[in-house]
Amino acid sequence: MRFELEGQGERVVRAGEAFWEPGGDVIHYQDGNARDDVPVRFLVTMFCDPEKPMVVLVDEAELAQRAHLRGPRGA
């Protein structure tokens, strides 16, 4: 699986590996299959404060303001 978080470059997670995403003010830009010969499946377990939304979408203006925080692709 391939994914990209704000402040980090694009990263590949291989079969059997685990990863952690911090909560709070970090944008998850994308995820997807890093291979083109097999389908990808992954399990997500999310913990959150029941008083706050689990996912908050940002608009194009905020993405533009935070563009300098996006890591290099292909890291």
FENJO-V970511 format. One record per residue. N is the residue number from 0. RES is the residue in three letters. PHI is phi in radians with two decimals (* if undefined). OMEGA is omega in whole degrees, -180 to 180 (NA if undefined). Layout:
# FENJO-V970511
n:N res:RES phi:PHI omega:OMEGA
n:N res:RES phi:PHI omega:OMEGA
This chain:
# FENJO-V970511
n:0 res:MET phi:* omega:178
n:1 res:ARG phi:-2.02 omega:176
n:2 res:PHE phi:-2.59 omega:-179
n:3 res:GLU phi:-2.47 omega:175
n:4 res:LEU phi:-1.95 omega:176
n:5 res:GLU phi:-1.00 omega:179
n:6 res:GLY phi:1.53 omega:180
n:7 res:GLN phi:-2.30 omega:174
n:8 res:GLY phi:-1.41 omega:175
n:9 res:GLU phi:-1.06 omega:-175
n:10 res:ARG phi:-2.30 omega:176
n:11 res:VAL phi:-1.87 omega:176
n:12 res:VAL phi:-1.89 omega:-177
n:13 res:ARG phi:-1.61 omega:-179
n:14 res:ALA phi:-0.91 omega:179
n:15 res:GLY phi:1.57 omega:179
n:16 res:GLU phi:-1.46 omega:176
n:17 res:ALA phi:-2.14 omega:175
n:18 res:PHE phi:-2.56 omega:-178
n:19 res:TRP phi:-2.22 omega:176
n:20 res:GLU phi:-1.97 omega:178
n:21 res:PRO phi:-1.22 omega:175
n:22 res:GLY phi:-1.53 omega:177
n:23 res:GLY phi:1.53 omega:-170
n:24 res:ASP phi:-1.61 omega:177
n:25 res:VAL phi:-2.22 omega:-179
n:26 res:ILE phi:-1.62 omega:172
n:27 res:HIS phi:-1.63 omega:-173
n:28 res:TYR phi:-1.40 omega:-175
n:29 res:GLN phi:-2.88 omega:169
n:30 res:ASP phi:-2.62 omega:-179
n:31 res:GLY phi:3.05 omega:-178
n:32 res:ASN phi:-1.39 omega:179
n:33 res:ALA phi:-1.47 omega:-180
n:34 res:ARG phi:-2.08 omega:178
n:35 res:ASP phi:-1.90 omega:-178
n:36 res:ASP phi:-1.85 omega:178
n:37 res:VAL phi:-2.48 omega:176
n:38 res:PRO phi:-1.27 omega:179
n:39 res:VAL phi:-1.89 omega:172
n:40 res:ARG phi:-2.38 omega:175
n:41 res:PHE phi:-2.56 omega:-179
n:42 res:LEU phi:-1.87 omega:179
n:43 res:VAL phi:-2.02 omega:172
n:44 res:THR phi:-2.04 omega:-177
n:45 res:MET phi:-2.06 omega:174
n:46 res:PHE phi:-2.03 omega:179
n:47 res:CYS phi:-2.65 omega:174
n:48 res:ASP phi:-1.23 omega:-178
n:49 res:PRO phi:-1.11 omega:180
n:50 res:GLU phi:-1.57 omega:-177
n:51 res:LYS phi:-2.16 omega:177
n:52 res:PRO phi:-1.17 omega:-180
n:53 res:MET phi:-1.27 omega:-178
n:54 res:VAL phi:-2.27 omega:176
n:55 res:VAL phi:-2.17 omega:180
n:56 res:LEU phi:-1.42 omega:177
n:57 res:VAL phi:-1.94 omega:-179
n:58 res:ASP phi:-1.62 omega:-177
n:59 res:GLU phi:-1.05 omega:-180
n:60 res:ALA phi:-1.12 omega:179
n:61 res:GLU phi:-1.17 omega:177
n:62 res:LEU phi:-1.03 omega:180
n:63 res:ALA phi:-1.11 omega:179
n:64 res:GLN phi:-1.15 omega:-177
n:65 res:ARG phi:-1.78 omega:-176
n:66 res:ALA phi:-0.97 omega:-180
n:67 res:HIS phi:-1.19 omega:180
n:68 res:LEU phi:-1.57 omega:-178
n:69 res:ARG phi:-1.35 omega:-178
n:70 res:GLY phi:-1.32 omega:178
n:71 res:PRO phi:-1.20 omega:179
n:72 res:ARG phi:-1.44 omega:175
n:73 res:GLY phi:1.40 omega:-180
n:74 res:ALA phi:-1.30 omega:NA
